[in-house]
Each structure stands twice: as C-alpha cells, then as structure tokens.
Amino acid sequence: MENSLKRTWFLAMVVSLGGFLYGFDAAIISGVMNFVTPEFNLNTAQQGWIPSSPLFAAMFAMLFSGRISDVIGRKKMLLIVAFLYALSALMSAYAIGYHMLWIARMIGGVAFGAALVIAPVYIAEVSTAKSRGKLVSIQQLNIVLGFFAAFLSNYYFNEAYTSGTSSFLTVENVWRWMLGVEFIPATAYFVLLLFVPRSPRWLFVTERDGEARKVLISLHGDQQAKDEAKSILESLKASRKSHDKVGIKNLFNKSLKYVIAVGVVIGIIQQITGINAVYYYATSIFQQTGIGTNAAFLSGVLLSFTTVAFTLVALFLIDKLGRRPLFLVGLAGIAISMLLCGYGFSKATYELTSAKVNVFDEPIQQRLEMYVDKVYDNDIDFKNDMKQALGKETYVKNESAILEVATNMNPVLVLIGILGFVACFAFSLGPVMWVMLSELFPNRYRGLLIGFIGFLNGFSSWLVTQIFPWELANLGNAKTFFVFGTVALIGFFILFKILPETKGKSLEELEAELIK
C-alpha cells in the first residue's frame, strides 16, 4: 500500500510539472519586458500583447485539449505539451523581433492551456478516491513554485548582468537567457513523461481493458486494482448513458441557472481583480515606486515566496474552514490590498533636482534641465514631460533610473499592498475556485461547464493582462489600482450573497441541494 501511494505521488509530481512550467512561463516575462520594450521599441499595445498573447492562446487550448486527449490519450497530449514548452523557450530566446517573440509566446500558451486541463484529469484518473484531492492539489502548488523559480531566475540573471560578474551577459542578450532557461525544465518534463503510464481510465474508454488492468495493478496492487477497475467501468457505463442526453441547449435549463451564475462570477472575479497584471508586470510595478531595478527584481522574489507560503496555508485549511470563508476573506483582503496600493501611489510626488539630474549622461542632463525643481503630483504628467524631453525610446531605457531619483513616496505601502494581494489570492481565489468548480456542477454537466467557465476565466485573464500597460499610461498608477480594488469590493458583496458552502458534502448531496 505504501509503495502504491509513493508511485501515485511520483506520477502526480511528474505530470503536474506542466503546472510548474506554466507558473515559470507566466512570471518570467515580468523581468523580460524591461529589456524587450526598448530593444524592440514597443508601444503600449505591444507591451500588453507579449505577456497576454499566451493567455489568448491558452483559453482556446483549454476548450479543445480535453477533447483531443480523449482521442489520442492523456500521456501523448502531455508529451506534446512538453515539446511545445521547449519549442516556445527556444523560439523566445532567439526571437529576432516583436512578431517572432509573441508567436513563440503563443506556442507556450497552447502548452500551458492544455496542461492546466489535462494534468489534473490524468492525476485524478490514476489516483484512488482516498488520495485524489491531495494529489490533484499538487498542480496548484507546482504553479506557484514555478512563479517562485522564475522570479528567482530573473533576479540572478539581472544581478549578474548589472554587477558585471558575468562576462557573457549584455543588455541585448540577458532577456534571451531569462526566456531560454525554460528549455531545461521543459526537456526534463518531456523525459520524465516517458516513464509515466497511460491513463487506465482512458484505456478503459478506448476498450483496452487488459492494458488498463495491468496499469492499475502496477499502481495499486491486485485487490485495489480490481476495485478500481470495477468502479471505473461502472462510472463509464453511467456516463455513457447520460452523455447522450447532454447538449449545449441543456445549459439553458432553469435548474442550472444558480450554479452557472456562481461559476461565472467566481471564474471572472478570480482574474479581473488583477492577479496576472501583478505577476506579469511585478518588476515594472515595483519600479514605479522608485526603488530601482535591482530592488524591484528582489521584491519579485519576495512576492513569489509569499505565494508559495500561502498556497500551503490554503491546502491545510480548505477542508477545515471551508470554501466560502476562505474565498470571502481572501477577496476582502484583495480589495483592501489593491486600495492600499492605489492610496500609496496617489500620495506620490515627482521632482528632479540639479543633483539628481547630474547622475545621468550629459545629453540627458541637457534635455532635463528645463524640468529641474518642477514638482508633479501625478505620474502621468511627469512621464509625459519626460518622454517629450527625451523621446520615448530614450525614456523607456532610463525609466527606472529616472523614477528612482524623482519619486517621493512611501514604497512600503505598495510593497505591503502587493504582498497582501498575492497572499490573499494564494489562500483563496487561486486554489479555491477550481475546487468549487469541480463541486458545483452535476456529474453529467461537469466537464462541459468547467470548460466553459475556464474559457471565461482565460478570456478575463488575457483582457486584464492586455490592457494593464494602457491603464498605467492613461489612468496612472493610483487610478489603476483603485479600479482593481473597487472591482474586488463589488465582487465581495455579490459573492457574500450567492456563494454556497460545499465543504463536507458529497457530490450527490450538493446536486440535490443546488440544482433546483
């Protein structure tokens, strides 16, 4: 029994490395954009598209990857995912321009969109009922570990470049190394997947019963394999009977109105509160406080470590406190944290003095002389004048240094706000949403509805990431975070009224209770 558990834990860890690569791929771009933006002279729309393009591809991959894996198998689909991750890393590292970079990023988006769907499905299909919940939760933990690894990698590459300790890193190639390093875990993922058996449930579905039983015996032993085979075959028999009755038109059934409404709200609110804006642009956000590039990268490491720590808190509390308390407390904390960030930025002033201007090269000093001792009470006016004085390309290259010497604010408020936001998200909206989606819907509608909500979740994620640079450029730092905080506050009051508690109830009990 112990060997069986170790075997399934190993499989869960290997398969959920797709989640690790998703987290790594999502977070790595936050450090890259500081170098790519001036090199390719990106406008605000392009600055949004490079981080958001993988999310655009991922939302469609989430719709179709499940069905494709039904045809070719979970393992083969995961191998394709690993290959696409590796291809994306290489193409990103060798990108010769803006278009090649976003195409490479979209390939990675297809990979992680498929991985987010297929990995939990595979883990569930090789696990016993007793261990399934914990094993599926490894996916979320791996995602945040990927975030942590990416921020740490970015920090070390940037430190090696800025300190001059590395002879081969330059301003032209440091971002390429940041992106290219993902090839290593992607290749390891592909190799490890070769040692993973095909899903026994998929083998039963494709009527390869003999092979399926062999896999179950290797995983769980003879007796447990017999019990699992019986359970799988009974489940398949029931699902085949009900499958014929399920269609898109059934989703308009009044009995599903409540659970679909709850699912749509939590699927959208999870993203429009700004989580991917924070992760994808974390370094840029911290630079806006004037703390400097190195401190901004180090703050990103602290942010990702906080996420890992509070994800572990969620795994410990979700079955003890319940889904509803975690979700609501976390959402309230997110609203407070975003409003705190907005307040911190709203109190910022910007002023260049002669001493501060003298740290720049002479051509820049001459262009900034007319703005010396002029005080700005908002970041938009200050940045617009700096762009007018220096030109957009020169300003972008020197933005961090200019903000560092000109910004007068309390950066601790923003740091506390951002860390509070990711901590609250990590123990609530992040892991709880997918758990609740798996519990809210009736068995025969679950796959269809989770795919639909996943698409809406992915679209919301893409939209937030795409427009965030535009918001900063047109609304300013303070208003952007006030918007996120207000949205979270509205979401809290809506969900306080409609969000059910699903802890400690069987799926059949929940169906009887929620489906009127």
N, C-alpha and C positions, 0 to 999 in steps of 0.2 A: 504493500500500500504506500509506503514511504517512497519507494523508487518510482511508483506511478505518479505521485504528486510532484516529485522532482522533475520527472520527464515533462509533465504538462507545464510546470513553471518555466522550464527551459524553452519549450515551444512558444509560450506566451511572450517571454522576453525577446526571443529572436524575431517573431512576427511583428511585435509592437515596435521594433526598431524603425519601422516605417513612420511611426509617430515621432520618434526621436529626430528623424531626418526632416519631418515636417516642421518641428519646432526650430531646428537648426536653420533650415532654409528661410523660414519666416523672419527670424531675428537677425540673421547675418546681414541683411540688406540695410539695417539701421546704420551700421558703420560705413557701408559701401557708398551710400548716397552722398556723403560729404566729399568724396573724391570723384565720383562719376558725374555729379552735377556740373562742376566747372569744366571737366575734361571734354564732355560731350555738349556743353553749353545748353543744358536742358531748361525748357520753360516750366511753369508750374504744372501744366497738364502732363507733361512728360515726367516730371518728378513724381507725380501721383501714379502714372501708369506703370512705371518699372516695379515699384513694390506691389501694386494692386493687380497687375496682369496675371500672376499665378493664381490669385483668388478667383479671377474671372474664369480661368480655365478649370479651376478646381470645382466650381459649383456645377458645371456640366458633367465633369468626370464623376461627381457624386451621384448624379442622376442615372448614369449609364453603366458604371463599373460593376455594380451589383449584378445586373442582368448579364453582362459579358462573363463574369466569373461563374454564373450558373451554367454557361455553355462550355467554357474552356477549363474551369476549375479554379479554386482559390489559390492554390500554390502557383500555378502558371501565371495567374494575374499578378501575384505578389512579385514574382521574378521579373515580370515586365515593369512593374513599379520600380524595383531596384535599378534596373537598367536605365530607365528614364531619369531617375535621380542622378546617376553617374553621368549620363549624357548632358543633362542640364548643367551640372557643375563644370564640365569641361568647356562647353559652349559659352557659358557665362565668363569663365576665366579668359577665354581667347576672343571675347567679343570685340569687333573692330569698330562698332558704332552702336548708336541707340537702338536701331531696329533689331540687330542681332542679339542684343542683350535682352530685350523684352521677349523675343521669341524663345530664347533659351530659358528665361524665367517661366514662360507659359508651359514649357515642357515639364519643368519641375512642378508646376501647378497641377497638371494632369496626374503626375505621380502622387502628390500628397492628397489630392482629392479622392483618388481611388484607394489610397492606403487608409484614410480615415474611415472608409466604409468597409473595406474587405478585412482589415486586420481584426477588428472586434468580432466580425462574423466568423472568421476562422477560429479565433480563440474560443468563442462560445461553442463551436462545433466539435472541438477536441476536448473540452472540459466536462467534468461531471457537474451535476446540478449544485452539489455542495460547494464546489470551489469556483464556480463560474463568475460570480460577482467580483471577487477579488482579482481573478486573473484578467478579466476584461478591463478592470480599473488600471492595470499596468500601462495601458495605452496612454491615458491622460498623464500619468507620471512621466512616461518617456517623452511626451511632448514638451513638458516644462523642463526636463533635463536637457532636451535639445536646445531650448531657449538659453539655458544657462551656459551650455558649451559654446554656443555661438557668440554670446556676449564676451565670454572669457577669451575666445579665439580672437575676436576683433580687438579686444584690449591689448593682448600681447603683440599682435601684428602692428597695431598703431604705436605701441610703446617702443618696439624695436625700430620702427621707421623714424619716429620723432627723436629718439635718443641717439640715433646714428650707430647703434651697436650692430646693426645688420648692414653688410656691405651690398647686398643684392636688392634690398627694398628701396624703391623710389616712389615719388608721388604718382608716377604713371603706372606702376605695377602693384602697389601694396593692396589695392582693392581687388586685383585679379587673384592674388594669393588668398585673400579673405573668402572669395567665392569658390576658388578651385579646391580648397582644402576639404570641401564636402565630398569630393570624389573618394576620399579614403573610407569614411563610414559607409558610403553608398556601395562601394565594392565589397566591403566586409559583409554588408547586409545580403548582397547577392550570393556570396559564397556560403554563408550560414543557411540561407534558404534552401540550398541544395540538400541539406541534411534534415529538412522538415518533410514529414509525410504528407500525402494528400489528405484533404479533409474526409473523414469517414462518412459524414453526413452527405457530402457531395457525391461520394462513391455510391452510397445507397440510392441517391436520387437518380444517378445515371445507371442504376441496376448492375453495379459491380459489387454485389453483396459479398462475394468471397474475399476480395481485396479489402473491402471495408472492415470485415470482421478481423482480418489479420492486423490492420492498423489499430483497431480498438484493443485487441489482445496485447499488442506491444505497448499500448499506452496505459491500460488499466488492469491487465491480467484477465484470466479466463472468465471468472464469475462476473466480475464487474462489466466485462465486455459483453456478456450475454444480456445482462440487464440493460446496458446502454443500447445495444442493438435492438432489443425489443421496444424500448422507449422511442428510439428514432423511427423505427418502422411504423409504430402506432401514430406518431406525430405526423409522419409523411402521409399516411393514409387519411388522417383527418384533414390535413391541409389541402390535399388533392381534392377532397370532396368540397371543401369550402372555397377553393381557389376559383372554381368555375362561376361562383356567384359574385365574385369581386370585380368591380369595374370602376372607372373614373366617375360614372354617373352616381354610384352609390355614395360617393363622398359628400353629396349634397343632401344626404339623408338627415332629417332633423335630429335624429338620435345622436349623431356625431357632432352636432353643432358646438356643444360646450367644449369637448376635448380638443377639437380642431382650433377653436378660438384660443384656448390656453396654450396649445402648442405653437401657434403662430406668434402670439405675444412673447413667449419666452425665447423662441427662436430668433426673433428680430431684436428684442431688447438686449440679448446677450452681446450683440455686435454693435448696435448703434450707440451704446454708451462709450465706445471709443477704444476697446482693448487693442485692436490691431493698429490703430493710429499710434498708440503708445509704444507698442513693440516695434513696429516698422520704423518709427521715427524717434525712438527713445534718445539716441545720441543728439539729434537735432534739437529736441525739446530741451534737454539739459543745457545745450549750448546757448539757447535763448536766454538763459538766466545769467549768462556772463561768466560762468565758472571756468571756461576754457575747454579745449578739445580733450586733453588727457583726463581731466576730471569728469568730463561727460562720458567718456568710454568706461571709466571706472564705476560711475554711477549706474551704467547699464548692467555691469556685472552684479552690483548690489541688487538691482531690480530683479534680475533673473533668479538670484539666490532666494530672494523673498518669495518669489512664485513657487519655487520648489518646496520651500518650508511649509507654506500654507496649503499647498496641494496635499501634502502628507497629513495636515490637520483635517482636511476635508475627508480623506479616506478613513480617518479614525472616527470622525463624528457623524458621517452621513447616515449610518444605520442606528446611531444612538439618539441624536437630536431630531432627526427627520429632515426631509427635503425642504418643506415650506419655511421653517425657521432659518435654515442656512441661506436659502435663496433671498428671503426678505431682508435679513440682517446684512447680507453681503451687498444687496442692491442699495440699501440705505447708506452703507459705508462708501459705496462708489459715488453716490450723489454728493455726499459731504466732501470726499476727497477731490472730485473734479471742481466743485465750487471753491474749495481752498486754493487749488491751482489758479483758477480764474482770479481770485482775490489777490494772490501773490503777484501775478503779472499786472493786475490793474494798478498796483501801487508803485510800479517800476517807473523810473525816470532815466533819461539818456542824455549824457553830456560829454563832449570832447573838450579836454583842456590842452593847452600847449604841450605840457609834459607828456600827456597821453599820446598825442599825435606824433611826437618825436620818436616813438618806438618803431614807426613804420619807415619804409624806404622813402627817399627824398621825393620821387614823383607823387607818391600817395600823400605825403605831408603837404605838398603844394596844393593839391586838389582839395584837401580837407581844411585848409587854413580859414576859409570864409565861414566854416561852421563851428569854429572854436568858441567855447563858452556859451553856446546856444543850448538851452535846456528843452528837452522834448518830454511830454507827459504820456506819450504812447509810442509803441514800437513801429506802427505803420508809417507815420510821418518821418520818423528817424531813418528808417530803412529806405524810404523813397528818396530822401535827400542824399543818402549815401550812394545809392545807385545812380542818381543823377550826377553826382560829383565824380564818381569813379568809373561809371559804366557797369552794366550788370555783371559781366564776366569777372572783372577785377574785384567787384564787391563780393560775389559769391565765394571766390577763392580766399578772401580775407574776412569773411563774415564773423567767424568765431573769434578772431583776434580783435576785431572792431567792437563786437558786443562785450568782450571781456573787459576792455578798457573803458567803455562808455556806459555800461549798465550799472544802475544804482538800485538794487532791490535786495530783498531777503530771499536768497535761493533755497534756504532751508524749508520755507513754506511750500515751494514747488516740489522739492525732493520728498517731503513728508506726504504731500498730496499724491504724487505718482506712486510712491511705495505703498501708501494706504489703498490706492486704487487697485494695484495688482494683487495685493494681499487679499482684499475683499473679493476680487474676481476669482482668485485661485481656490478659495474655500466655498464659493457659491456658484456663480453663473457658469464658470468653466466646467467643472465636473458634474454639477447637479443637473444641468439642462439635459444632457444625454441620458442620464439615469431616468429622469422623469419622462422623457420622450419614449423610452423603452417600456414604461409602465402605464402611460396614459391611454394608449390605443388598444383596441381589441386585437386579439391574436391575428385574425384574418386580414385586418387592415394595417397592421403594424409596419410592414415593410414599405408599403405604398406611401403611408403618411409620413414616416420618418424620412423617406427620400424627398418628399415634397417640402417638409419643414427644413431639411438640410439644404435644399436649393435656396429657400428664402434666407436662411442663415448665411449661406455663402454669398448671395447677392448683397445682403446688408454689409457683410464684411468687405466685399470689393468696393462698394459705394463709399463707405467711410474712409477706406484707405486711399481711394482715388481723389476725393475732394479735400482731404486734410491739408495738403500744401496750399490749395486755393483758399481755404478758410484762414490759414495763418497769414497769407499775403493780403487778403481783402478784409477780413474781420479783425485780425490781430490776435495775439496770444490770449489775452484776457477773455474776449468775447467767445473765442473758440471753445475754451474750457468751460465757460458759463453755459454754453449750449449743451455740452455733454452732461454737465451736472443737472441741468433742468430736465433733459430727456430722462435721465436716471430717476429723478424725483417723480416725474409723471408716471414712469413705469412702475415705481414702487406702489403708488396709490391704486393703480389698475390691478396689479397682481395681489395686493393686500385683499382686494375684494373677490378675486376669482380663483386664486391659486389653491388647489386642493393639497391635502397631505396624502402621500402614497406609501409612507413607511409602514412596514409590518403587515401589509395586506397582500393576499395572493392576487394574481392577475385576474382570476375569475371573480373575486370579491370586488376588485376595482372596476371591472367591466359592469357588474351588476349595479354598482354604486354610481358610476359616472355616465354610463350610457343609458339615457332615459328613453 
